[in-house]
Amino acid sequence: MPLPEKHSPNMPLPVTAAMIEAAHERIAGHIRHTPILEGDPGLAPGAAVTFKLEMLQHSGSFKARGAFNNLLSRSAPAAGVAAASGGNHGAAVALAAQRLGLPARIFVPEISSPVKIAAIRAKGAEVVVGGARYADAQAACDRYAAESGALLVHPYDTAETIAGAGTVALEWERNLERAGLPPLDTVLVAVGGGGLVSGVGAWWGGRVKVVAVEPEGSCCLAAAFEAGRPVDVAVESIAADSLGAKRAGDLVFAVSRPTVDRVVLVPDAAIRSAQLALWAGWRIASEPGGAAALAALLSGRYAPTPGERVGVLLCGANVDPATLAG
């Protein structure tokens, strides 16, 4: 597919490093500062691999960063907040709303896992099943927000969400500095709607090669890059409850097009293999979407060059442990 233009300092982005720094300061007292882990030497022969263990974040995914940044930088009315989610964003918004004393209503699709729905309810939010797929839940959520006046917290396509997600890259860079490790050459990031990869790109674009990883059956960013604009795609993947956006957002596209080096597609079998490898090799419980970035490396869909320092973002852990037995 045609590759996007590379970012340069002369190309202003709608989400900037300064916005990410401000978001990091804003949410610092509300999030976990997650650790890094150096991968085994044989993980990618000739390359050095570092994991960012963002699955250890509050609510089990990176989504807490964007949720807190939204609620701490925007005013919520008496109706509270509303969000649509395959599960992870909903759990994060529910947590942020609970911590800040706000009511929350979360719309989920029928494909959301019981584990994720239970996590949302456990944080005090009302859960509404809003259709078969994520796009249906988002439509139902949009209608409710318009009718009630509730603050709509979008999972990926607002500056607050993208800047919040981008704080993981800022923090990762500082992890490496504190550990006395050299900077990364490349970072692999899973893509659902694209808020995470565009946030990482806004922080690292032009300094670190940012590689987006999507399931073959759910690849809205790859389709957007090929078409030159966001377009609708079919969604059918083992990771659809977290990487199942039907269409990349307009803001996501504007940020990621100049900062993402390429998009790599991985089959569901590779995602499942990576998920099992994380459990077998590191006792890391990852949901399929959280293992997608590693799937690109293990399957050879992304092949590092000798000496390349590769970062793998492990972004979600909301999984039923019984599914990790292999």
C-alpha positions as CSV (number, residue, x, y, z in Angstrom):
1,M,0.0,0.0,0.0
2,P,1.2,3.6,-0.4
3,L,3.1,4.8,2.7
4,P,2.1,8.0,4.4
5,E,4.4,11.0,4.3
6,K,7.0,11.1,7.0
7,H,6.6,13.8,9.6
8,S,8.8,16.8,9.7
9,P,9.0,19.7,12.2
10,N,7.6,21.9,9.5
11,M,4.3,19.9,9.4
12,P,2.2,21.0,12.5
13,L,0.1,18.3,14.0
14,P,-3.3,18.8,15.6
15,V,-2.0,16.9,18.7
16,T,1.5,18.0,19.7
17,A,4.2,16.8,22.1
18,A,3.4,19.8,24.3
19,M,-0.2,18.6,24.6
20,I,1.1,15.2,25.6
21,E,3.4,16.7,28.2
22,A,0.4,18.7,29.6
23,A,-1.8,15.5,29.6
24,H,0.9,13.6,31.4
25,E,1.2,16.2,34.2
26,R,-2.6,16.3,34.4
27,I,-3.2,12.6,34.8
28,A,0.0,11.7,36.8
29,G,-1.7,11.3,40.1
30,H,-4.4,9.1,38.6
31,I,-2.5,6.5,36.5
32,R,0.1,3.8,37.1
33,H,3.5,4.5,35.6
34,T,3.9,1.1,34.0
35,P,7.3,-0.7,33.8
36,I,9.4,-2.0,30.9
37,L,10.8,-5.4,30.5
38,E,13.7,-6.5,28.2
39,G,12.7,-9.4,26.0
40,D,14.6,-12.7,25.8
41,P,17.6,-12.6,23.4
42,G,16.1,-15.1,21.0
43,L,12.8,-13.2,20.6
44,A,14.0,-11.5,17.4
45,P,17.5,-12.8,16.5
46,G,20.0,-10.0,16.0
47,A,17.6,-7.3,17.5
48,A,17.0,-6.1,21.0
49,V,13.3,-6.1,22.1
50,T,11.8,-4.2,25.0
51,F,8.2,-4.6,26.2
52,K,6.2,-1.7,27.7
53,L,3.8,-3.4,30.2
54,E,0.9,-1.1,29.8
55,M,-1.5,-4.1,30.4
56,L,-0.7,-3.4,34.1
57,Q,-2.4,0.0,33.8
58,H,-5.5,0.8,35.9
59,S,-8.6,-1.0,34.4
60,G,-6.3,-3.3,32.5
61,S,-5.4,-1.2,29.5
62,F,-3.8,2.0,28.2
63,K,-7.3,3.5,27.9
64,A,-7.2,4.9,31.5
65,R,-4.8,7.5,30.2
66,G,-7.2,9.0,27.7
67,A,-10.2,8.6,30.0
68,F,-8.6,10.6,32.8
69,N,-7.3,13.2,30.5
70,N,-10.8,13.7,29.1
71,L,-12.5,14.0,32.4
72,L,-9.9,16.2,34.0
73,S,-9.8,18.7,31.1
74,R,-13.5,18.9,30.2
75,S,-16.6,19.7,32.3
76,A,-19.2,17.1,32.8
77,P,-22.9,18.1,33.2
78,A,-25.3,16.6,35.7
79,A,-26.1,13.8,33.3
80,G,-22.5,12.6,33.7
81,V,-20.5,10.9,31.0
82,A,-21.2,8.5,28.2
83,A,-18.9,6.3,26.1
84,A,-19.1,3.5,23.6
85,S,-16.6,0.7,23.9
86,G,-15.7,-2.9,23.1
87,G,-14.9,-3.0,26.7
88,N,-11.5,-1.5,27.6
89,H,-12.4,2.1,27.0
90,G,-15.6,1.6,28.8
91,A,-13.9,0.2,31.9
92,A,-11.4,3.1,31.8
93,V,-14.2,5.7,31.6
94,A,-16.1,4.0,34.3
95,L,-13.1,4.0,36.5
96,A,-12.3,7.7,35.9
97,A,-15.9,8.6,36.4
98,Q,-16.0,6.7,39.7
99,R,-12.8,8.3,41.0
100,L,-14.1,11.7,40.1
101,G,-17.6,11.2,41.4
102,L,-19.5,11.3,38.1
103,P,-22.3,9.0,36.8
104,A,-21.4,7.0,33.7
105,R,-23.3,5.1,31.1
106,I,-21.3,2.8,28.9
107,F,-22.6,1.3,25.6
108,V,-21.1,-2.0,24.5
109,P,-21.7,-4.3,21.5
110,E,-22.9,-7.9,21.8
111,I,-19.4,-9.2,21.0
112,S,-17.9,-7.6,24.2
113,S,-16.5,-10.3,26.5
114,P,-18.2,-11.0,29.8
115,V,-14.9,-10.2,31.5
116,K,-14.9,-6.7,30.2
117,I,-18.6,-6.1,30.8
118,A,-18.2,-7.3,34.4
119,A,-15.2,-4.9,34.8
120,I,-17.3,-1.9,33.7
121,R,-20.2,-2.8,36.1
122,A,-17.7,-3.3,39.0
123,K,-16.7,0.3,38.6
124,G,-20.3,1.5,39.1
125,A,-21.2,2.4,35.6
126,E,-24.5,1.5,33.9
127,V,-24.0,-0.9,30.9
128,V,-26.2,-0.8,27.9
129,V,-25.8,-3.3,25.1
130,G,-26.1,-1.2,22.0
131,G,-26.0,-3.6,19.0
132,A,-24.1,-6.3,17.4
133,R,-20.8,-4.5,16.7
134,Y,-18.8,-1.6,18.0
135,A,-20.2,0.8,15.4
136,D,-23.7,0.0,16.6
137,A,-22.8,0.8,20.2
138,Q,-21.2,4.0,19.2
139,A,-24.3,5.1,17.3
140,A,-26.5,4.3,20.3
141,C,-24.1,6.2,22.6
142,D,-24.1,9.2,20.3
143,R,-27.9,9.3,20.4
144,Y,-28.0,9.1,24.1
145,A,-25.4,11.9,24.5
146,A,-27.3,14.1,22.2
147,E,-30.6,13.6,24.0
148,S,-29.3,13.7,27.6
149,G,-26.5,16.2,27.3
150,A,-24.0,13.7,28.8
151,L,-20.3,14.4,28.1
152,L,-19.3,12.0,25.3
153,V,-15.9,10.5,25.8
154,H,-14.8,9.2,22.4
155,P,-12.5,6.1,22.6
156,Y,-10.0,7.4,20.0
157,D,-10.9,10.4,17.9
158,T,-10.5,13.5,20.1
159,A,-7.4,15.5,21.0
160,E,-7.9,14.7,24.7
161,T,-8.0,10.9,24.0
162,I,-5.0,10.9,21.7
163,A,-2.9,13.1,23.9
164,G,-3.7,10.9,26.9
165,A,-2.7,7.8,24.9
166,G,0.5,9.5,23.8
167,T,1.6,9.8,27.4
168,V,2.6,6.1,27.3
169,A,5.3,7.0,24.8
170,L,6.6,9.9,26.9
171,E,6.7,7.6,29.9
172,W,8.4,4.8,27.9
173,E,11.1,7.2,26.8
174,R,11.7,8.1,30.5
175,N,11.7,4.4,31.5
176,L,14.6,3.8,29.1
177,E,16.5,6.8,30.3
178,R,16.2,5.8,33.9
179,A,17.2,2.2,33.1
180,G,20.3,3.5,31.2
181,L,19.1,1.9,28.0
182,P,19.5,3.5,24.5
183,P,16.5,4.9,22.7
184,L,14.3,2.7,20.6
185,D,14.7,2.6,16.8
186,T,11.2,1.2,16.2
187,V,8.0,0.7,18.2
188,L,5.2,-1.7,17.3
189,V,1.7,-0.6,18.3
190,A,-1.7,-2.3,17.9
191,V,-4.5,-0.4,16.3
192,G,-8.2,-0.4,16.9
193,G,-9.5,3.0,16.1
194,G,-6.0,4.5,16.1
195,G,-6.0,6.7,19.2
196,L,-3.0,4.9,20.7
197,V,-0.8,4.7,17.6
198,S,-1.6,8.4,16.7
199,G,-0.7,9.4,20.3
200,V,2.6,7.5,20.1
201,G,3.2,9.0,16.7
202,A,2.6,12.5,17.9
203,W,5.2,12.0,20.6
204,W,7.8,10.0,18.6
205,G,7.1,10.7,15.0
206,G,10.4,11.6,13.2
207,R,12.6,10.3,16.0
208,V,11.4,6.6,16.3
209,K,9.9,4.5,13.6
210,V,6.2,3.9,14.5
211,V,4.8,0.7,13.1
212,A,1.0,0.2,13.3
213,V,-0.2,-3.4,13.7
214,E,-3.7,-4.4,12.7
215,P,-5.6,-7.7,12.4
216,E,-6.1,-8.8,8.7
217,G,-9.8,-8.9,9.4
218,S,-10.0,-5.4,11.1
219,C,-7.8,-2.9,9.4
220,C,-9.3,0.5,9.3
221,L,-6.0,2.4,9.4
222,A,-4.5,0.4,6.5
223,A,-7.6,1.1,4.5
224,A,-7.5,4.8,5.3
225,F,-3.8,5.0,4.2
226,E,-4.6,3.2,1.0
227,A,-7.6,5.4,0.2
228,G,-6.1,8.6,1.4
229,R,-8.9,9.2,3.8
230,P,-10.9,7.2,6.5
231,V,-13.2,4.6,4.9
232,D,-15.5,1.9,6.3
233,V,-14.1,-1.6,6.6
234,A,-15.6,-5.0,7.5
235,V,-14.6,-6.2,11.0
236,E,-14.1,-9.9,11.7
237,S,-11.2,-10.8,14.0
238,I,-10.4,-12.6,17.2
239,A,-9.4,-9.2,18.5
240,A,-12.6,-7.3,17.4
241,D,-13.7,-6.4,20.9
242,S,-10.6,-4.2,21.3
243,L,-9.3,-3.7,17.7
244,G,-12.7,-3.6,16.0
245,A,-13.3,0.0,14.8
246,K,-15.2,0.1,11.5
247,R,-13.5,3.4,10.5
248,A,-10.4,5.3,11.5
249,G,-11.3,8.7,12.9
250,D,-10.6,11.9,11.0
251,L,-8.3,13.3,13.7
252,V,-6.6,9.9,14.1
253,F,-5.9,10.0,10.3
254,A,-4.6,13.6,10.4
255,V,-2.1,12.7,13.2
256,S,-1.1,9.2,12.1
257,R,-0.7,9.8,8.4
258,P,2.5,11.8,8.8
259,T,3.9,10.1,11.9
260,V,3.3,6.3,11.3
261,D,5.9,4.7,9.2
262,R,3.8,1.8,8.0
263,V,0.9,-0.5,8.8
264,V,1.5,-4.3,9.2
265,L,-1.3,-6.8,9.0
266,V,-1.3,-10.0,11.1
267,P,-3.6,-13.0,10.9
268,D,-5.7,-14.1,13.8
269,A,-3.7,-17.2,14.2
270,A,-0.5,-15.1,14.8
271,I,-2.4,-13.0,17.3
272,R,-3.5,-16.1,19.2
273,S,0.0,-17.6,19.1
274,A,1.5,-14.3,20.5
275,Q,-1.1,-14.3,23.2
276,L,-0.2,-17.9,24.2
277,A,3.6,-17.1,24.0
278,L,3.2,-14.2,26.4
279,W,1.6,-16.5,28.9
280,A,3.9,-19.4,28.4
281,G,7.2,-17.4,28.4
282,W,6.5,-14.5,30.8
283,R,3.2,-15.4,32.5
284,I,1.7,-12.2,31.0
285,A,-2.0,-12.5,30.6
286,S,-2.9,-10.6,27.5
287,E,-6.1,-10.2,25.6
288,P,-5.8,-10.8,21.8
289,G,-5.7,-7.1,21.0
290,G,-3.0,-6.6,23.6
291,A,-0.8,-9.3,21.9
292,A,-1.2,-8.0,18.3
293,A,1.9,-5.9,18.3
294,L,4.0,-8.9,19.4
295,A,2.3,-11.0,16.7
296,A,3.9,-8.8,14.1
297,L,7.3,-9.7,15.4
298,L,6.8,-13.4,16.1
299,S,5.1,-14.0,12.7
300,G,7.8,-12.2,10.8
301,R,5.3,-9.7,9.4
302,Y,7.7,-7.1,10.9
303,A,11.4,-8.2,10.5
304,P,13.9,-6.1,12.4
305,T,17.3,-5.4,10.9
306,P,20.5,-6.5,12.8
307,G,21.1,-4.4,15.9
308,E,17.6,-2.7,15.7
309,R,16.1,-1.8,19.1
310,V,12.4,-2.7,18.9
311,G,9.8,-1.7,21.4
312,V,6.6,-3.8,21.7
313,L,3.6,-2.1,23.4
314,L,1.5,-4.7,25.3
315,C,-1.6,-2.7,25.8
316,G,-4.4,-4.8,27.2
317,A,-4.9,-7.6,29.8
318,N,-8.7,-7.9,30.1
319,V,-8.9,-11.6,29.3
320,D,-10.4,-14.7,30.9
321,P,-7.4,-16.6,32.2
322,A,-9.1,-19.9,31.3
323,T,-8.5,-19.0,27.6
324,L,-4.7,-19.0,28.0
325,A,-4.3,-22.7,28.5
326,G,-3.6,-23.2,24.8
